[in-house]
Structures are given as C-alpha cells and as structure tokens.
Amino acid sequence: MHLKIFAVLCFLSVLIFAANAETSDNCSQPHPKGFGPCRMLSYGFWLNPDTKACEQWMEGGCEVQGGHSYETLEKCKNECEVTA
C-alpha cells in the first residue's frame, strides 16, 4: 500500500517538475526591445528577475525584437510568479 502511494507521489512530482521546466524558459527571458525611429509604442508584461514579480514594459520603435512577453498581467502571473 505504501509503495503505491509513494509511486503516485513520485509520478505527480515529475509532472509538476516538467510543467515548471516548460514555463521557466519564457519567464527567464528579458522583455523585447524596440528598434527604429517610429513613434509606435509596444508594451506587454514580463517577469522582472530583480523583484520576482510581473511588470509592464514599454518600448518605442518600428519593430520589437527578442525576449518574451505576455499579453496580459494575469497570463504572466499565472505562468511565472508561481515558479519564481
């Protein structure tokens, strides 16, 4: 009986670890950077590694490149603040 419970707990631990590993790559990336002379403003949400909290970022420019961003604060918090 104890062996079955231990096996189930091990299996659940592996699933939780795998789920966290998938999201950590996105959460550890910086937010995108804006380039070009345009006045267009782009924004989104990212996990600030210093505060370990999701924050809004804003960049000006014609094009946004690199990093990772979330469309909403809620999406960022759900994926990143739990694993931070």
Distance bins in CASP14 RR format, pairs under 12 A and 6 or more apart:
PFRMAT RR
TARGET T0000
AUTHOR 0000-0000-0000
RMODE 2
METHOD distances of the structure
MODEL  1
1 7 0 0 0 0 0 1 0 0 0 0 0
1 8 0 0 0 0 0 1 0 0 0 0 0
2 8 0 0 0 0 0 1 0 0 0 0 0
2 9 0 0 0 0 0 1 0 0 0 0 0
3 9 0 0 0 0 0 1 0 0 0 0 0
3 10 0 0 0 0 0 1 0 0 0 0 0
4 10 0 0 0 0 0 1 0 0 0 0 0
4 11 0 0 0 0 0 1 0 0 0 0 0
5 11 0 0 0 0 0 1 0 0 0 0 0
5 12 0 0 0 0 0 1 0 0 0 0 0
6 12 0 0 0 0 0 1 0 0 0 0 0
6 13 0 0 0 0 0 1 0 0 0 0 0
7 13 0 0 0 0 0 1 0 0 0 0 0
7 14 0 0 0 0 0 1 0 0 0 0 0
8 14 0 0 0 0 0 1 0 0 0 0 0
8 15 0 0 0 0 0 1 0 0 0 0 0
9 15 0 0 0 0 0 1 0 0 0 0 0
9 16 0 0 0 0 0 1 0 0 0 0 0
10 16 0 0 0 0 0 1 0 0 0 0 0
10 17 0 0 0 0 0 1 0 0 0 0 0
11 17 0 0 0 0 0 1 0 0 0 0 0
11 18 0 0 0 0 0 1 0 0 0 0 0
12 18 0 0 0 0 0 1 0 0 0 0 0
12 19 0 0 0 0 0 1 0 0 0 0 0
13 19 0 0 0 0 0 1 0 0 0 0 0
13 20 0 0 0 0 0 1 0 0 0 0 0
14 20 0 0 0 0 0 1 0 0 0 0 0
14 21 0 0 0 0 0 1 0 0 0 0 0
15 21 0 0 0 0 0 1 0 0 0 0 0
15 22 0 0 0 0 0 1 0 0 0 0 0
16 22 0 0 0 0 0 1 0 0 0 0 0
16 23 0 0 0 0 0 1 0 0 0 0 0
16 82 0 0 0 0 0 1 0 0 0 0 0
16 83 0 0 0 0 0 1 0 0 0 0 0
17 23 0 0 0 0 0 1 0 0 0 0 0
17 24 0 0 0 0 0 1 0 0 0 0 0
17 83 0 0 0 0 0 1 0 0 0 0 0
18 24 0 0 0 0 0 1 0 0 0 0 0
19 78 0 0 0 0 0 1 0 0 0 0 0
19 79 0 0 0 0 1 0 0 0 0 0 0
19 82 0 0 0 0 1 0 0 0 0 0 0
19 83 0 0 0 0 1 0 0 0 0 0 0
20 26 0 0 0 0 0 1 0 0 0 0 0
20 27 0 0 0 0 1 0 0 0 0 0 0
20 28 0 0 0 0 0 1 0 0 0 0 0
20 79 0 0 0 0 1 0 0 0 0 0 0
20 80 0 0 0 0 0 1 0 0 0 0 0
20 82 0 0 0 0 1 0 0 0 0 0 0
20 83 1 0 1 0 0 0 0 0 0 0 0
20 84 0 0 0 0 0 1 0 0 0 0 0
21 27 0 0 0 0 0 1 0 0 0 0 0
21 28 0 0 0 0 0 1 0 0 0 0 0
21 83 0 0 0 0 1 0 0 0 0 0 0
22 79 0 0 0 0 1 0 0 0 0 0 0
22 80 0 0 0 0 0 1 0 0 0 0 0
22 83 0 0 0 0 1 0 0 0 0 0 0
23 29 0 0 0 0 0 1 0 0 0 0 0
23 47 0 0 0 0 1 0 0 0 0 0 0
23 68 0 0 0 0 0 1 0 0 0 0 0
23 70 0 0 0 0 0 1 0 0 0 0 0
23 75 0 0 0 0 0 1 0 0 0 0 0
23 76 0 0 0 0 0 1 0 0 0 0 0
23 77 0 0 0 0 0 1 0 0 0 0 0
23 78 0 0 0 0 1 0 0 0 0 0 0
23 79 1 0 1 0 0 0 0 0 0 0 0
23 80 1 0 0 1 0 0 0 0 0 0 0
23 81 0 0 0 0 0 1 0 0 0 0 0
23 82 0 0 0 0 1 0 0 0 0 0 0
23 83 1 0 1 0 0 0 0 0 0 0 0
23 84 0 0 0 0 0 1 0 0 0 0 0
24 47 0 0 0 0 1 0 0 0 0 0 0
24 49 0 0 0 0 0 1 0 0 0 0 0
24 68 0 0 0 0 0 1 0 0 0 0 0
24 79 0 0 0 0 1 0 0 0 0 0 0
24 80 0 0 0 0 1 0 0 0 0 0 0
24 82 0 0 0 0 0 1 0 0 0 0 0
24 83 1 0 1 0 0 0 0 0 0 0 0
24 84 0 0 0 0 1 0 0 0 0 0 0
25 47 0 0 0 0 0 1 0 0 0 0 0
25 67 0 0 0 0 0 1 0 0 0 0 0
25 68 0 0 0 0 1 0 0 0 0 0 0
25 79 0 0 0 0 0 1 0 0 0 0 0
25 80 0 0 0 0 0 1 0 0 0 0 0
25 83 0 0 0 0 0 1 0 0 0 0 0
26 45 0 0 0 0 0 1 0 0 0 0 0
26 46 0 0 0 0 1 0 0 0 0 0 0
26 47 0 0 0 0 1 0 0 0 0 0 0
26 54 0 0 0 0 0 1 0 0 0 0 0
26 67 0 0 0 0 1 0 0 0 0 0 0
26 68 1 0 1 0 0 0 0 0 0 0 0
26 69 0 0 0 0 1 0 0 0 0 0 0
26 70 0 0 0 0 1 0 0 0 0 0 0
26 75 0 0 0 0 0 1 0 0 0 0 0
26 76 0 0 0 0 1 0 0 0 0 0 0
26 78 0 0 0 0 0 1 0 0 0 0 0
26 79 1 0 0 1 0 0 0 0 0 0 0
26 80 1 0 0 1 0 0 0 0 0 0 0
26 83 0 0 0 0 0 1 0 0 0 0 0
27 45 0 0 0 0 0 1 0 0 0 0 0
27 46 0 0 0 0 1 0 0 0 0 0 0
27 47 1 0 1 0 0 0 0 0 0 0 0
27 48 0 0 0 0 0 1 0 0 0 0 0
27 49 0 0 0 0 1 0 0 0 0 0 0
27 52 0 0 0 0 1 0 0 0 0 0 0
27 53 0 0 0 0 0 1 0 0 0 0 0
27 54 0 0 0 0 1 0 0 0 0 0 0
27 67 0 0 0 0 0 1 0 0 0 0 0
27 68 1 0 0 1 0 0 0 0 0 0 0
27 69 0 0 0 0 0 1 0 0 0 0 0
27 70 0 0 0 0 1 0 0 0 0 0 0
27 75 0 0 0 0 0 1 0 0 0 0 0
27 76 0 0 0 0 1 0 0 0 0 0 0
27 77 0 0 0 0 0 1 0 0 0 0 0
27 78 0 0 0 0 0 1 0 0 0 0 0
27 79 1 0 0 1 0 0 0 0 0 0 0
27 80 1 1 0 0 0 0 0 0 0 0 0
27 81 0 0 0 0 1 0 0 0 0 0 0
27 82 0 0 0 0 1 0 0 0 0 0 0
27 83 1 0 0 1 0 0 0 0 0 0 0
27 84 1 0 0 1 0 0 0 0 0 0 0
28 46 0 0 0 0 0 1 0 0 0 0 0
28 47 1 0 0 1 0 0 0 0 0 0 0
28 48 0 0 0 0 0 1 0 0 0 0 0
28 49 1 0 0 1 0 0 0 0 0 0 0
28 52 0 0 0 0 0 1 0 0 0 0 0
28 67 0 0 0 0 0 1 0 0 0 0 0
28 68 0 0 0 0 1 0 0 0 0 0 0
28 79 0 0 0 0 0 1 0 0 0 0 0
28 80 0 0 0 0 1 0 0 0 0 0 0
28 83 0 0 0 0 1 0 0 0 0 0 0
28 84 0 0 0 0 1 0 0 0 0 0 0
29 46 1 0 0 1 0 0 0 0 0 0 0
29 47 0 0 0 0 1 0 0 0 0 0 0
29 48 0 0 0 0 0 1 0 0 0 0 0
29 49 0 0 0 0 1 0 0 0 0 0 0
29 57 0 0 0 0 0 1 0 0 0 0 0
29 66 1 0 0 1 0 0 0 0 0 0 0
29 67 1 0 1 0 0 0 0 0 0 0 0
29 68 1 1 0 0 0 0 0 0 0 0 0
29 69 0 0 0 0 1 0 0 0 0 0 0
29 70 0 0 0 0 0 1 0 0 0 0 0
29 76 0 0 0 0 0 1 0 0 0 0 0
29 79 0 0 0 0 0 1 0 0 0 0 0
29 80 0 0 0 0 0 1 0 0 0 0 0
30 46 1 0 0 1 0 0 0 0 0 0 0
30 47 0 0 0 0 1 0 0 0 0 0 0
30 48 0 0 0 0 1 0 0 0 0 0 0
30 49 0 0 0 0 1 0 0 0 0 0 0
30 50 0 0 0 0 0 1 0 0 0 0 0
30 55 0 0 0 0 0 1 0 0 0 0 0
30 57 0 0 0 0 1 0 0 0 0 0 0
30 59 0 0 0 0 0 1 0 0 0 0 0
30 65 0 0 0 0 0 1 0 0 0 0 0
30 66 1 0 0 1 0 0 0 0 0 0 0
30 67 1 0 1 0 0 0 0 0 0 0 0
30 68 1 0 0 1 0 0 0 0 0 0 0
30 69 0 0 0 0 1 0 0 0 0 0 0
31 42 0 0 0 0 1 0 0 0 0 0 0
31 43 0 0 0 0 1 0 0 0 0 0 0
31 44 1 0 0 1 0 0 0 0 0 0 0
31 45 0 0 0 0 1 0 0 0 0 0 0
31 46 1 1 0 0 0 0 0 0 0 0 0
31 47 0 0 0 0 1 0 0 0 0 0 0
31 48 0 0 0 0 1 0 0 0 0 0 0
31 49 0 0 0 0 0 1 0 0 0 0 0
31 54 0 0 0 0 0 1 0 0 0 0 0
31 55 0 0 0 0 1 0 0 0 0 0 0
31 56 0 0 0 0 1 0 0 0 0 0 0
31 57 1 0 1 0 0 0 0 0 0 0 0
31 58 0 0 0 0 1 0 0 0 0 0 0
31 59 1 0 0 1 0 0 0 0 0 0 0
31 64 0 0 0 0 1 0 0 0 0 0 0
31 65 0 0 0 0 0 1 0 0 0 0 0
31 66 0 0 0 0 1 0 0 0 0 0 0
31 67 1 0 0 1 0 0 0 0 0 0 0
31 68 1 0 0 1 0 0 0 0 0 0 0
31 69 1 0 1 0 0 0 0 0 0 0 0
31 70 0 0 0 0 1 0 0 0 0 0 0
31 76 0 0 0 0 0 1 0 0 0 0 0
31 80 0 0 0 0 0 1 0 0 0 0 0
32 42 1 0 0 1 0 0 0 0 0 0 0
32 43 0 0 0 0 1 0 0 0 0 0 0
32 44 0 0 0 0 1 0 0 0 0 0 0
32 45 0 0 0 0 0 1 0 0 0 0 0
32 46 0 0 0 0 1 0 0 0 0 0 0
32 57 1 0 0 1 0 0 0 0 0 0 0
32 58 0 0 0 0 0 1 0 0 0 0 0
32 59 1 0 0 1 0 0 0 0 0 0 0
32 60 0 0 0 0 0 1 0 0 0 0 0
32 61 0 0 0 0 0 1 0 0 0 0 0
32 63 0 0 0 0 1 0 0 0 0 0 0
32 64 1 0 1 0 0 0 0 0 0 0 0
32 65 1 0 0 1 0 0 0 0 0 0 0
32 66 1 0 1 0 0 0 0 0 0 0 0
32 67 1 0 1 0 0 0 0 0 0 0 0
32 68 1 0 0 1 0 0 0 0 0 0 0
32 69 1 0 1 0 0 0 0 0 0 0 0
32 70 0 0 0 0 0 1 0 0 0 0 0
33 42 0 0 0 0 1 0 0 0 0 0 0
33 46 0 0 0 0 0 1 0 0 0 0 0
33 57 0 0 0 0 1 0 0 0 0 0 0
33 58 0 0 0 0 0 1 0 0 0 0 0
33 59 1 0 1 0 0 0 0 0 0 0 0
33 60 0 0 0 0 1 0 0 0 0 0 0
33 61 0 0 0 0 1 0 0 0 0 0 0
33 63 0 0 0 0 1 0 0 0 0 0 0
33 64 1 0 0 1 0 0 0 0 0 0 0
33 65 1 0 0 1 0 0 0 0 0 0 0
33 66 1 0 0 1 0 0 0 0 0 0 0
33 67 1 0 0 1 0 0 0 0 0 0 0
33 68 0 0 0 0 0 1 0 0 0 0 0
33 69 0 0 0 0 0 1 0 0 0 0 0
34 40 0 0 0 0 1 0 0 0 0 0 0
34 41 0 0 0 0 1 0 0 0 0 0 0
34 42 1 0 0 1 0 0 0 0 0 0 0
34 43 0 0 0 0 0 1 0 0 0 0 0
34 57 0 0 0 0 0 1 0 0 0 0 0
34 58 0 0 0 0 1 0 0 0 0 0 0
34 59 1 1 0 0 0 0 0 0 0 0 0
34 60 1 0 1 0 0 0 0 0 0 0 0
34 61 1 0 1 0 0 0 0 0 0 0 0
34 62 0 0 0 0 1 0 0 0 0 0 0
34 63 1 0 0 1 0 0 0 0 0 0 0
34 64 1 0 1 0 0 0 0 0 0 0 0
34 65 1 0 0 1 0 0 0 0 0 0 0
34 66 0 0 0 0 1 0 0 0 0 0 0
34 67 0 0 0 0 0 1 0 0 0 0 0
34 69 0 0 0 0 0 1 0 0 0 0 0
35 42 0 0 0 0 0 1 0 0 0 0 0
35 59 0 0 0 0 1 0 0 0 0 0 0
35 60 0 0 0 0 1 0 0 0 0 0 0
35 61 1 0 0 1 0 0 0 0 0 0 0
35 62 1 0 0 1 0 0 0 0 0 0 0
35 63 1 0 1 0 0 0 0 0 0 0 0
35 64 1 0 0 1 0 0 0 0 0 0 0
35 65 1 0 0 1 0 0 0 0 0 0 0
35 66 0 0 0 0 1 0 0 0 0 0 0
36 42 0 0 0 0 0 1 0 0 0 0 0
36 59 0 0 0 0 0 1 0 0 0 0 0
36 60 0 0 0 0 1 0 0 0 0 0 0
36 61 1 0 1 0 0 0 0 0 0 0 0
36 62 1 0 1 0 0 0 0 0 0 0 0
36 63 1 0 0 1 0 0 0 0 0 0 0
36 64 0 0 0 0 0 1 0 0 0 0 0
36 65 0 0 0 0 0 1 0 0 0 0 0
37 60 0 0 0 0 1 0 0 0 0 0 0
37 61 1 0 0 1 0 0 0 0 0 0 0
37 62 1 0 0 1 0 0 0 0 0 0 0
37 63 0 0 0 0 0 1 0 0 0 0 0
38 59 0 0 0 0 0 1 0 0 0 0 0
38 60 1 0 0 1 0 0 0 0 0 0 0
38 61 1 0 1 0 0 0 0 0 0 0 0
38 62 1 1 0 0 0 0 0 0 0 0 0
38 63 0 0 0 0 1 0 0 0 0 0 0
38 64 0 0 0 0 0 1 0 0 0 0 0
39 59 0 0 0 0 0 1 0 0 0 0 0
39 60 1 0 0 1 0 0 0 0 0 0 0
39 61 1 0 0 1 0 0 0 0 0 0 0
39 62 0 0 0 0 1 0 0 0 0 0 0
40 58 0 0 0 0 0 1 0 0 0 0 0
40 59 0 0 0 0 1 0 0 0 0 0 0
40 60 1 0 0 1 0 0 0 0 0 0 0
40 61 1 0 1 0 0 0 0 0 0 0 0
40 62 1 0 0 1 0 0 0 0 0 0 0
40 63 0 0 0 0 1 0 0 0 0 0 0
40 64 0 0 0 0 1 0 0 0 0 0 0
41 56 0 0 0 0 0 1 0 0 0 0 0
41 57 0 0 0 0 0 1 0 0 0 0 0
41 58 1 0 1 0 0 0 0 0 0 0 0
41 59 1 0 0 1 0 0 0 0 0 0 0
41 60 1 0 1 0 0 0 0 0 0 0 0
41 61 1 0 0 1 0 0 0 0 0 0 0
41 62 0 0 0 0 0 1 0 0 0 0 0
41 64 0 0 0 0 0 1 0 0 0 0 0
42 56 0 0 0 0 0 1 0 0 0 0 0
42 57 0 0 0 0 1 0 0 0 0 0 0
42 58 1 0 0 1 0 0 0 0 0 0 0
42 59 1 0 1 0 0 0 0 0 0 0 0
42 60 1 0 0 1 0 0 0 0 0 0 0
42 61 1 0 0 1 0 0 0 0 0 0 0
42 62 0 0 0 0 1 0 0 0 0 0 0
42 63 0 0 0 0 1 0 0 0 0 0 0
42 64 1 0 1 0 0 0 0 0 0 0 0
42 65 0 0 0 0 0 1 0 0 0 0 0
42 66 0 0 0 0 0 1 0 0 0 0 0
42 69 0 0 0 0 1 0 0 0 0 0 0
42 71 0 0 0 0 0 1 0 0 0 0 0
43 55 0 0 0 0 0 1 0 0 0 0 0
43 56 1 0 0 1 0 0 0 0 0 0 0
43 57 1 0 0 1 0 0 0 0 0 0 0
43 58 1 0 1 0 0 0 0 0 0 0 0
43 59 1 0 0 1 0 0 0 0 0 0 0
43 60 0 0 0 0 1 0 0 0 0 0 0
43 61 0 0 0 0 0 1 0 0 0 0 0
43 64 0 0 0 0 1 0 0 0 0 0 0
43 69 0 0 0 0 1 0 0 0 0 0 0
43 70 0 0 0 0 0 1 0 0 0 0 0
43 71 0 0 0 0 1 0 0 0 0 0 0
43 72 0 0 0 0 0 1 0 0 0 0 0
43 73 0 0 0 0 0 1 0 0 0 0 0
44 54 0 0 0 0 1 0 0 0 0 0 0
44 55 0 0 0 0 1 0 0 0 0 0 0
44 56 1 0 1 0 0 0 0 0 0 0 0
44 57 1 0 1 0 0 0 0 0 0 0 0
44 58 1 0 0 1 0 0 0 0 0 0 0
44 59 0 0 0 0 1 0 0 0 0 0 0
44 64 0 0 0 0 1 0 0 0 0 0 0
44 67 0 0 0 0 0 1 0 0 0 0 0
44 68 0 0 0 0 0 1 0 0 0 0 0
44 69 1 0 1 0 0 0 0 0 0 0 0
44 70 1 0 0 1 0 0 0 0 0 0 0
44 71 1 0 0 1 0 0 0 0 0 0 0
44 72 0 0 0 0 1 0 0 0 0 0 0
44 73 0 0 0 0 1 0 0 0 0 0 0
44 75 0 0 0 0 1 0 0 0 0 0 0
44 76 0 0 0 0 1 0 0 0 0 0 0
45 53 0 0 0 0 0 1 0 0 0 0 0
45 54 1 0 1 0 0 0 0 0 0 0 0
45 55 1 0 0 1 0 0 0 0 0 0 0
45 56 1 0 1 0 0 0 0 0 0 0 0
45 57 1 0 0 1 0 0 0 0 0 0 0
45 58 0 0 0 0 0 1 0 0 0 0 0
45 68 0 0 0 0 0 1 0 0 0 0 0
45 69 1 0 0 1 0 0 0 0 0 0 0
45 70 1 0 1 0 0 0 0 0 0 0 0
45 71 1 0 0 1 0 0 0 0 0 0 0
45 72 1 0 0 1 0 0 0 0 0 0 0
45 73 1 0 1 0 0 0 0 0 0 0 0
45 74 0 0 0 0 1 0 0 0 0 0 0
45 75 1 0 0 1 0 0 0 0 0 0 0
45 76 1 0 1 0 0 0 0 0 0 0 0
45 77 0 0 0 0 1 0 0 0 0 0 0
45 78 0 0 0 0 0 1 0 0 0 0 0
45 79 0 0 0 0 0 1 0 0 0 0 0
45 80 0 0 0 0 1 0 0 0 0 0 0
45 81 0 0 0 0 0 1 0 0 0 0 0
46 52 0 0 0 0 0 1 0 0 0 0 0
46 53 0 0 0 0 0 1 0 0 0 0 0
46 54 1 0 0 1 0 0 0 0 0 0 0
46 55 1 0 0 1 0 0 0 0 0 0 0
46 56 0 0 0 0 1 0 0 0 0 0 0
46 57 1 0 1 0 0 0 0 0 0 0 0
46 58 0 0 0 0 0 1 0 0 0 0 0
46 59 0 0 0 0 0 1 0 0 0 0 0
46 66 0 0 0 0 0 1 0 0 0 0 0
46 67 0 0 0 0 1 0 0 0 0 0 0
46 68 1 0 0 1 0 0 0 0 0 0 0
46 69 1 0 1 0 0 0 0 0 0 0 0
46 70 1 0 0 1 0 0 0 0 0 0 0
46 71 0 0 0 0 0 1 0 0 0 0 0
46 72 0 0 0 0 0 1 0 0 0 0 0
46 73 0 0 0 0 0 1 0 0 0 0 0
46 75 0 0 0 0 0 1 0 0 0 0 0
46 76 1 0 0 1 0 0 0 0 0 0 0
46 77 0 0 0 0 0 1 0 0 0 0 0
46 79 0 0 0 0 0 1 0 0 0 0 0
46 80 0 0 0 0 1 0 0 0 0 0 0
46 81 0 0 0 0 0 1 0 0 0 0 0
46 84 0 0 0 0 0 1 0 0 0 0 0
47 53 1 0 0 1 0 0 0 0 0 0 0
47 54 1 0 1 0 0 0 0 0 0 0 0
47 55 1 0 0 1 0 0 0 0 0 0 0
47 56 0 0 0 0 0 1 0 0 0 0 0
47 57 0 0 0 0 0 1 0 0 0 0 0
47 67 0 0 0 0 0 1 0 0 0 0 0
47 68 0 0 0 0 1 0 0 0 0 0 0
47 69 0 0 0 0 0 1 0 0 0 0 0
47 70 0 0 0 0 1 0 0 0 0 0 0
47 73 0 0 0 0 0 1 0 0 0 0 0
47 75 0 0 0 0 0 1 0 0 0 0 0
47 76 1 0 0 1 0 0 0 0 0 0 0
47 77 0 0 0 0 1 0 0 0 0 0 0
47 78 0 0 0 0 0 1 0 0 0 0 0
47 79 0 0 0 0 1 0 0 0 0 0 0
47 80 1 0 1 0 0 0 0 0 0 0 0
47 81 1 0 0 1 0 0 0 0 0 0 0
47 82 0 0 0 0 0 1 0 0 0 0 0
47 83 0 0 0 0 1 0 0 0 0 0 0
47 84 1 0 0 1 0 0 0 0 0 0 0
48 54 1 0 0 1 0 0 0 0 0 0 0
48 55 1 0 1 0 0 0 0 0 0 0 0
48 56 0 0 0 0 0 1 0 0 0 0 0
48 57 0 0 0 0 1 0 0 0 0 0 0
48 76 0 0 0 0 0 1 0 0 0 0 0
48 80 0 0 0 0 1 0 0 0 0 0 0
48 81 0 0 0 0 0 1 0 0 0 0 0
48 84 0 0 0 0 1 0 0 0 0 0 0
49 55 0 0 0 0 0 1 0 0 0 0 0
49 80 0 0 0 0 0 1 0 0 0 0 0
49 84 0 0 0 0 1 0 0 0 0 0 0
50 84 0 0 0 0 0 1 0 0 0 0 0
51 80 0 0 0 0 0 1 0 0 0 0 0
51 81 0 0 0 0 0 1 0 0 0 0 0
51 84 0 0 0 0 1 0 0 0 0 0 0
52 76 0 0 0 0 0 1 0 0 0 0 0
52 77 0 0 0 0 0 1 0 0 0 0 0
52 80 0 0 0 0 1 0 0 0 0 0 0
52 81 1 0 0 1 0 0 0 0 0 0 0
52 82 0 0 0 0 0 1 0 0 0 0 0
52 83 0 0 0 0 1 0 0 0 0 0 0
52 84 1 0 1 0 0 0 0 0 0 0 0
53 73 0 0 0 0 0 1 0 0 0 0 0
53 76 0 0 0 0 1 0 0 0 0 0 0
53 77 0 0 0 0 1 0 0 0 0 0 0
53 80 0 0 0 0 1 0 0 0 0 0 0
53 81 1 0 0 1 0 0 0 0 0 0 0
53 82 0 0 0 0 0 1 0 0 0 0 0
53 84 1 0 0 1 0 0 0 0 0 0 0
54 68 0 0 0 0 0 1 0 0 0 0 0
54 69 0 0 0 0 0 1 0 0 0 0 0
54 70 1 0 0 1 0 0 0 0 0 0 0
54 71 0 0 0 0 0 1 0 0 0 0 0
54 72 0 0 0 0 1 0 0 0 0 0 0
54 73 1 0 1 0 0 0 0 0 0 0 0
54 74 0 0 0 0 1 0 0 0 0 0 0
54 75 0 0 0 0 1 0 0 0 0 0 0
54 76 1 1 0 0 0 0 0 0 0 0 0
54 77 1 0 1 0 0 0 0 0 0 0 0
54 78 0 0 0 0 1 0 0 0 0 0 0
54 79 0 0 0 0 1 0 0 0 0 0 0
54 80 1 0 1 0 0 0 0 0 0 0 0
54 81 1 0 1 0 0 0 0 0 0 0 0
54 82 0 0 0 0 0 1 0 0 0 0 0
54 83 0 0 0 0 0 1 0 0 0 0 0
54 84 0 0 0 0 1 0 0 0 0 0 0
55 69 0 0 0 0 0 1 0 0 0 0 0
55 70 0 0 0 0 0 1 0 0 0 0 0
55 73 0 0 0 0 1 0 0 0 0 0 0
55 76 0 0 0 0 1 0 0 0 0 0 0
55 77 0 0 0 0 0 1 0 0 0 0 0
55 80 0 0 0 0 0 1 0 0 0 0 0
55 81 0 0 0 0 0 1 0 0 0 0 0
56 69 0 0 0 0 1 0 0 0 0 0 0
56 70 0 0 0 0 1 0 0 0 0 0 0
56 71 0 0 0 0 0 1 0 0 0 0 0
56 72 0 0 0 0 0 1 0 0 0 0 0
56 73 1 0 0 1 0 0 0 0 0 0 0
56 76 0 0 0 0 1 0 0 0 0 0 0
57 64 0 0 0 0 1 0 0 0 0 0 0
57 66 0 0 0 0 0 1 0 0 0 0 0
57 67 0 0 0 0 0 1 0 0 0 0 0
57 68 0 0 0 0 0 1 0 0 0 0 0
57 69 1 0 0 1 0 0 0 0 0 0 0
57 70 0 0 0 0 0 1 0 0 0 0 0
57 73 0 0 0 0 0 1 0 0 0 0 0
57 76 0 0 0 0 0 1 0 0 0 0 0
58 64 0 0 0 0 0 1 0 0 0 0 0
58 69 0 0 0 0 0 1 0 0 0 0 0
59 65 0 0 0 0 1 0 0 0 0 0 0
59 66 0 0 0 0 0 1 0 0 0 0 0
59 67 0 0 0 0 0 1 0 0 0 0 0
59 69 0 0 0 0 1 0 0 0 0 0 0
68 75 0 0 0 0 0 1 0 0 0 0 0
68 76 0 0 0 0 1 0 0 0 0 0 0
68 79 0 0 0 0 0 1 0 0 0 0 0
68 80 0 0 0 0 1 0 0 0 0 0 0
69 75 0 0 0 0 1 0 0 0 0 0 0
69 76 0 0 0 0 1 0 0 0 0 0 0
69 79 0 0 0 0 0 1 0 0 0 0 0
69 80 0 0 0 0 0 1 0 0 0 0 0
70 76 1 1 0 0 0 0 0 0 0 0 0
70 77 0 0 0 0 1 0 0 0 0 0 0
70 78 0 0 0 0 1 0 0 0 0 0 0
70 79 1 0 0 1 0 0 0 0 0 0 0
70 80 0 0 0 0 1 0 0 0 0 0 0
70 81 0 0 0 0 0 1 0 0 0 0 0
71 78 0 0 0 0 0 1 0 0 0 0 0
71 79 0 0 0 0 0 1 0 0 0 0 0
72 78 0 0 0 0 1 0 0 0 0 0 0
72 79 0 0 0 0 0 1 0 0 0 0 0
73 79 0 0 0 0 0 1 0 0 0 0 0
73 80 0 0 0 0 0 1 0 0 0 0 0
73 81 0 0 0 0 1 0 0 0 0 0 0
74 80 0 0 0 0 0 1 0 0 0 0 0
74 81 0 0 0 0 0 1 0 0 0 0 0
75 81 0 0 0 0 0 1 0 0 0 0 0
75 82 0 0 0 0 0 1 0 0 0 0 0
76 82 0 0 0 0 0 1 0 0 0 0 0
76 83 0 0 0 0 0 1 0 0 0 0 0
76 84 0 0 0 0 0 1 0 0 0 0 0
77 83 0 0 0 0 0 1 0 0 0 0 0
77 84 0 0 0 0 1 0 0 0 0 0 0
78 84 0 0 0 0 0 1 0 0 0 0 0
END
